[in-house]
Amino acid sequence: MKTYIFIALIALLCAACKKNNETPAYQSQGAIVGVKIMFCFAAGHCGGVEIKIKNDPTKNPPAYYLVDTSITRFGLNLNSKFPVNVSLNWKPDPNHPDYIIVNKLKLD
C-alpha cells in the first residue's frame, strides 16, 4: 500500500511540474549599424554603439540611437560586418535624447 501512495505522489508531482519553453519576448527589432567614436572633453555621453530601431513608436525618432557602451558588450568588435540585426528591450535615456538604455539584447 505504501508503494502505491509513493507512486501516486511522484505522479502528482510530475504532473504539477511544467517546463517553461517560451522564449522571452523582445520589445523591438532593430539593427546595430556601427560605432560612433568621438573624443569628449566635457562630462556626458560621447559616441557609442549606433542602433536603428524598426517601427520606433517615439515621436520624431532620430535616424539611429546611441548606446553609451562598448561594442564588445554585445559580442561584436570593430571588424564585425554591419548592420547586425538584433532584438532588444530598451528605454530612452532621460538625460540624453539621442541615447537609449538597452536592458536586454539578442543578436539575430
BELMO-V814226 format. One record per residue. N is the residue number from 1. RES is the residue in three letters. PHI is phi in radians with two decimals (999 if undefined). PSI is psi in whole degrees, 0 to 359 (none if undefined). BURIAL is b if it has 9 or more other C-alpha atoms within 8 Angstrom, else e. Layout:
n=N res=RES phi=PHI psi=PSI burial=BURIAL
n=N res=RES phi=PHI psi=PSI burial=BURIAL
//
This chain:
n=1 res=MET phi=999 psi=319 burial=e
n=2 res=LYS phi=-1.08 psi=325 burial=e
n=3 res=THR phi=-1.12 psi=317 burial=e
n=4 res=TYR phi=-1.13 psi=320 burial=e
n=5 res=ILE phi=-1.15 psi=317 burial=e
n=6 res=PHE phi=-1.09 psi=315 burial=e
n=7 res=ILE phi=-1.12 psi=320 burial=e
n=8 res=ALA phi=-1.12 psi=320 burial=e
n=9 res=LEU phi=-1.14 psi=317 burial=e
n=10 res=ILE phi=-1.11 psi=317 burial=e
n=11 res=ALA phi=-1.10 psi=320 burial=e
n=12 res=LEU phi=-1.14 psi=317 burial=e
n=13 res=LEU phi=-1.11 psi=318 burial=e
n=14 res=CYS phi=-1.13 psi=322 burial=e
n=15 res=ALA phi=-1.20 psi=329 burial=e
n=16 res=ALA phi=-1.36 psi=334 burial=e
n=17 res=CYS phi=-1.34 psi=134 burial=e
n=18 res=LYS phi=-2.32 psi=128 burial=e
n=19 res=LYS phi=-1.48 psi=135 burial=e
n=20 res=ASN phi=-1.65 psi=100 burial=e
n=21 res=ASN phi=-1.69 psi=5 burial=e
n=22 res=GLU phi=-1.23 psi=135 burial=e
n=23 res=THR phi=-1.43 psi=142 burial=e
n=24 res=PRO phi=-1.14 psi=139 burial=e
n=25 res=ALA phi=-1.38 psi=145 burial=e
n=26 res=TYR phi=-1.90 psi=146 burial=e
n=27 res=GLN phi=-1.18 psi=321 burial=e
n=28 res=SER phi=-2.50 psi=159 burial=b
n=29 res=GLN phi=-1.91 psi=150 burial=b
n=30 res=GLY phi=-2.92 psi=195 burial=b
n=31 res=ALA phi=-2.58 psi=136 burial=b
n=32 res=ILE phi=-1.41 psi=117 burial=b
n=33 res=VAL phi=-1.73 psi=350 burial=b
n=34 res=GLY phi=2.78 psi=195 burial=b
n=35 res=VAL phi=-2.26 psi=133 burial=b
n=36 res=LYS phi=-1.82 psi=113 burial=e
n=37 res=ILE phi=-1.81 psi=120 burial=e
n=38 res=MET phi=-2.37 psi=152 burial=e
n=39 res=PHE phi=-1.66 psi=143 burial=e
n=40 res=CYS phi=-2.19 psi=127 burial=e
n=41 res=PHE phi=-1.80 psi=343 burial=e
n=42 res=ALA phi=-1.93 psi=162 burial=e
n=43 res=ALA phi=-1.18 psi=146 burial=e
n=44 res=GLY phi=2.28 psi=189 burial=e
n=45 res=HIS phi=-1.44 psi=137 burial=e
n=46 res=CYS phi=-2.47 psi=112 burial=b
n=47 res=GLY phi=1.27 psi=190 burial=b
n=48 res=GLY phi=2.48 psi=190 burial=b
n=49 res=VAL phi=-1.49 psi=131 burial=b
n=50 res=GLU phi=-1.59 psi=122 burial=b
n=51 res=ILE phi=-2.18 psi=127 burial=b
n=52 res=LYS phi=-1.72 psi=126 burial=b
n=53 res=ILE phi=-1.70 psi=126 burial=b
n=54 res=LYS phi=-1.37 psi=141 burial=e
n=55 res=ASN phi=0.91 psi=47 burial=e
n=56 res=ASP phi=-1.16 psi=122 burial=e
n=57 res=PRO phi=-1.37 psi=355 burial=e
n=58 res=THR phi=-1.18 psi=140 burial=e
n=59 res=LYS phi=-1.23 psi=127 burial=e
n=60 res=ASN phi=0.91 psi=59 burial=e
n=61 res=PRO phi=-1.22 psi=152 burial=e
n=62 res=PRO phi=-1.25 psi=169 burial=e
n=63 res=ALA phi=-1.05 psi=324 burial=e
n=64 res=TYR phi=-2.68 psi=158 burial=b
n=65 res=TYR phi=-1.80 psi=160 burial=b
n=66 res=LEU phi=-1.91 psi=144 burial=b
n=67 res=VAL phi=-2.04 psi=122 burial=b
n=68 res=ASP phi=-1.36 psi=76 burial=b
n=69 res=THR phi=-2.77 psi=169 burial=e
n=70 res=SER phi=-1.40 psi=145 burial=e
n=71 res=ILE phi=-1.15 psi=338 burial=b
n=72 res=THR phi=-1.18 psi=339 burial=e
n=73 res=ARG phi=-1.05 psi=331 burial=e
n=74 res=PHE phi=-1.70 psi=8 burial=e
n=75 res=GLY phi=1.41 psi=21 burial=e
n=76 res=LEU phi=-2.07 psi=170 burial=e
n=77 res=ASN phi=-2.46 psi=178 burial=e
n=78 res=LEU phi=-1.14 psi=341 burial=e
n=79 res=ASN phi=-1.56 psi=358 burial=e
n=80 res=SER phi=-1.14 psi=150 burial=e
n=81 res=LYS phi=-1.51 psi=123 burial=e
n=82 res=PHE phi=-1.83 psi=151 burial=e
n=83 res=PRO phi=-1.39 psi=155 burial=e
n=84 res=VAL phi=-2.04 psi=118 burial=b
n=85 res=ASN phi=-1.23 psi=139 burial=b
n=86 res=VAL phi=-2.44 psi=158 burial=b
n=87 res=SER phi=-1.99 psi=139 burial=b
n=88 res=LEU phi=-2.66 psi=156 burial=b
n=89 res=ASN phi=-1.94 psi=131 burial=b
n=90 res=TRP phi=-2.62 psi=167 burial=b
n=91 res=LYS phi=-2.57 psi=154 burial=e
n=92 res=PRO phi=-1.12 psi=145 burial=e
n=93 res=ASP phi=-1.38 psi=117 burial=b
n=94 res=PRO phi=-1.14 psi=341 burial=e
n=95 res=ASN phi=-1.66 psi=343 burial=e
n=96 res=HIS phi=-2.48 psi=112 burial=e
n=97 res=PRO phi=-1.11 psi=332 burial=e
n=98 res=ASP phi=-1.64 psi=5 burial=b
n=99 res=TYR phi=-1.92 psi=150 burial=b
n=100 res=ILE phi=-2.19 psi=161 burial=b
n=101 res=ILE phi=-1.89 psi=119 burial=b
n=102 res=VAL phi=-1.63 psi=119 burial=b
n=103 res=ASN phi=-1.55 psi=327 burial=e
n=104 res=LYS phi=-2.68 psi=136 burial=e
n=105 res=LEU phi=-2.52 psi=139 burial=b
n=106 res=LYS phi=-2.31 psi=129 burial=e
n=107 res=LEU phi=-1.28 psi=131 burial=e
n=108 res=ASP phi=-1.62 psi=none burial=e
//
